[in-house]
Amino acid sequence: LGRKKIQLQGFFFMAVVFGALGIFDAQLEDAPAAMLILYGLTFFFSNFGPNSTTFILPAETFPAHLRATLNGFSAACGKVGATLGSAAFVPLKSAVGLGDTMLACAIVSLLGLFVTALFVEDRRGKGMEGDDAPLALLRHEMGGSASGEVRADGGERDGDKM
C-alpha cells in the first residue's frame, strides 16, 4: 500500500468513525455494544494508519546527515501532541459533551488527512539515502569520495571521481 496510503486511510476512517460517534452519540447510549465496536474501530484505524507510519516517515523523509536529530525532534513533537490531546479531552468533554468532543476528534483526524495528503511523499521504491547530492559534493570538495570513503592520505579512492 505504501506508508502515505496507509496513513491517509487511517486518518480518513478515524474521521468517519469519530464523526459517527459524535453524530449518533445519543442513540449509541442505548446500544453499548455498537458504541464499543465503533470506539474499537478508532483504535484499529489509528494503529493501522498514523501510528504504524509515524516512526517510519521521519526516517525516510529527512536527509541522512540530519536524520537522527530530526527523527528525535519528530518523536518529541508527537509526544507533546499526544500529551496535549490527552490533557484536553476530559475538560473538552466536560464543557461540550461527549458527542461534540468526538466531532472535534473527527476534525483533528481530517486535519491529519490533509497534512498527510499535502506534505507526505510516497517513497515506495526509493532508497533511504534520499537526495544527498549536496552532502556528496561537500565530501568530494573535502577530499572524500561521494560515498564518504577517504583514503589514509586524505585523497579519494581510484574511480571515485565525480
C-alpha positions in Angstrom: 0.0 0.0 0.0 2.7 2.5 0.9 3.1 4.5 4.0 1.3 7.5 2.6 -1.8 5.5 1.6 -1.8 3.7 5.0 -1.7 7.0 6.8 -4.4 8.5 4.6 -6.8 5.6 5.0 -6.2 5.6 8.8 -7.0 9.3 9.2 -10.0 9.0 6.8 -11.6 6.1 8.6 -10.8 7.6 12.0 -12.6 10.8 10.9 -15.6 8.7 9.7 -15.8 6.7 12.9 -15.3 9.6 15.3 -17.9 11.5 13.2 -20.4 8.6 13.7 -19.7 8.5 17.4 -20.3 12.3 17.6 -23.4 12.4 15.4 -25.1 9.3 16.9 -23.9 9.9 20.5 -27.5 9.9 21.9 -28.6 6.8 20.0 -25.4 4.9 20.9 -26.0 5.4 24.7 -28.8 2.8 24.3 -26.6 0.5 22.3 -23.3 0.0 24.3 -22.2 -2.9 22.1 -22.3 -0.7 18.9 -20.5 2.1 20.8 -17.8 -0.3 21.9 -17.4 -1.6 18.3 -17.1 1.9 16.8 -14.8 3.0 19.6 -12.7 -0.1 18.9 -12.5 0.8 15.2 -11.0 4.1 16.1 -8.1 2.2 17.8 -7.8 -0.1 14.9 -7.5 2.7 12.3 -5.2 4.7 14.4 -2.9 1.7 14.9 -3.2 0.6 11.2 -2.7 4.1 10.0 -0.9 7.0 11.6 0.5 5.0 14.5 2.2 2.5 12.2 3.8 5.1 9.9 4.8 8.0 12.1 8.0 6.3 13.3 9.0 5.4 9.7 8.2 8.6 7.9 10.8 10.8 9.7 13.5 8.2 9.0 12.5 8.3 5.3 11.9 12.0 4.9 14.9 13.7 6.4 18.3 13.9 4.8 20.7 11.2 6.1 23.0 13.7 7.8 20.1 15.2 9.8 18.0 12.1 10.2 18.9 11.1 13.8 18.4 14.6 15.2 15.2 15.4 13.3 13.8 11.9 14.0 14.2 12.6 17.7 12.6 16.0 17.2 9.6 14.5 15.4 9.2 11.9 18.2 9.2 14.7 20.8 6.6 16.7 18.9 4.4 13.6 18.7 4.7 13.1 22.4 3.8 16.8 23.0 0.8 16.4 20.7 -0.4 13.3 22.5 0.0 14.9 25.9 -2.0 18.0 24.9 -4.7 15.9 23.3 -5.0 13.6 26.3 -5.0 16.6 28.7 -7.6 18.4 26.7 -10.0 15.5 26.2 -11.7 15.5 29.7 -12.1 19.3 30.0 -13.5 19.5 26.5 -15.9 16.6 27.2 -17.0 18.4 30.4 -17.5 21.6 28.6 -19.3 20.5 25.4 -20.3 16.8 25.9 -19.0 13.6 24.5 -20.7 13.9 21.1 -19.0 17.3 20.3 -15.7 16.0 21.7 -15.9 13.1 19.2 -16.7 15.5 16.4 -13.6 17.5 17.5 -11.6 14.3 17.2 -13.1 13.8 13.7 -11.9 17.3 12.7 -8.4 16.6 14.1 -8.4 13.4 12.0 -9.4 15.4 8.9 -6.6 17.8 9.6 -4.2 14.9 9.7 -5.6 13.6 6.5 -5.0 17.0 4.7 -1.5 17.4 6.2 -0.6 13.9 5.0 -2.0 14.5 1.5 -0.1 17.7 1.1 3.2 17.0 2.8 4.0 13.3 2.9 5.9 11.9 -0.1 5.2 8.4 -1.3 8.7 6.9 -1.1 8.0 3.4 -2.3 10.9 2.1 -4.4 13.2 4.9 -3.3 16.3 4.3 -1.2 16.8 5.6 2.3 19.7 7.8 1.1 17.3 10.3 -0.4 18.8 13.2 -2.2 22.1 13.7 -0.5 23.8 15.3 -3.5 24.8 18.5 -1.6 26.4 16.3 1.1 28.2 14.2 -1.5 29.5 17.4 -3.2 30.8 18.7 0.2 32.5 15.4 0.9 34.1 15.5 -2.6 35.4 19.0 -2.0 36.9 18.0 1.3 38.9 15.2 -0.3 36.5 12.3 0.2 34.5 10.2 -2.2 30.8 10.6 -2.9 30.2 7.6 -0.7 32.2 9.2 2.2 35.2 6.9 1.9 38.5 8.7 2.3 42.0 7.1 1.8 44.5 7.2 4.6 46.4 10.1 2.8 43.1 12.1 2.6 42.5 11.6 -1.1 39.9 9.6 -2.9 39.9 6.0 -3.9 40.6 5.4 -7.6 37.4 5.5 -9.7 35.5 7.8 -7.2 35.9 11.0 -9.2 32.7 12.8 -9.7 
